[in-house]
């Protein structure tokens, strides 16, 4: 009987742990569903890359625009954190540009060969994003978001502005993804 109880305890624990990812992913969506209009404050973006070409003000505007244009929930951008429901913190951790798109389609030898044969410029940006409930101080969502962009003619200077738009879309996609 003791062994059976131990097995049941282990199975229950494992099931609970596997559900944590689902619960965390759903928490923020449920939070949004309960709010109606979500008053959102995006703090000034931190740039930890050392790359002075990153325009944090433009990136902030793109993220705010992505929230406002979100169709499934109503977001209102507020400048005063005290009136906000959520605060969004963003820290740009990496920006990378190269004239040689790295081989990243490696799911088959043919795809890798095709990817290698293409001559495209490549940009990648990664940022750590945290969304916090202002009232409780509770962290609702935290993740590193990455976006990549390839283009035949994109210059390094152009890549920054193009990447902000792509990054904003990837952020929204990750934030509202359905758990597996």
Secondary structure, DSSP 8 states (H G I E B T S, - for coil): -HHHHHHHHHHHHHHHHHHHHHHHHHHHHHHHHHHSEEEEEE---EE-S--TT--HHHHHHHHHHHHHT-SSSEEEE-S-GGG-SEEEEEEEEEEEEESS------SSHHHHHHHHH---EEEEEEEEEEEEETTT--EEEEEEEEEEEEESS--HHHHHHHHHHHHHHHHHHHHT----
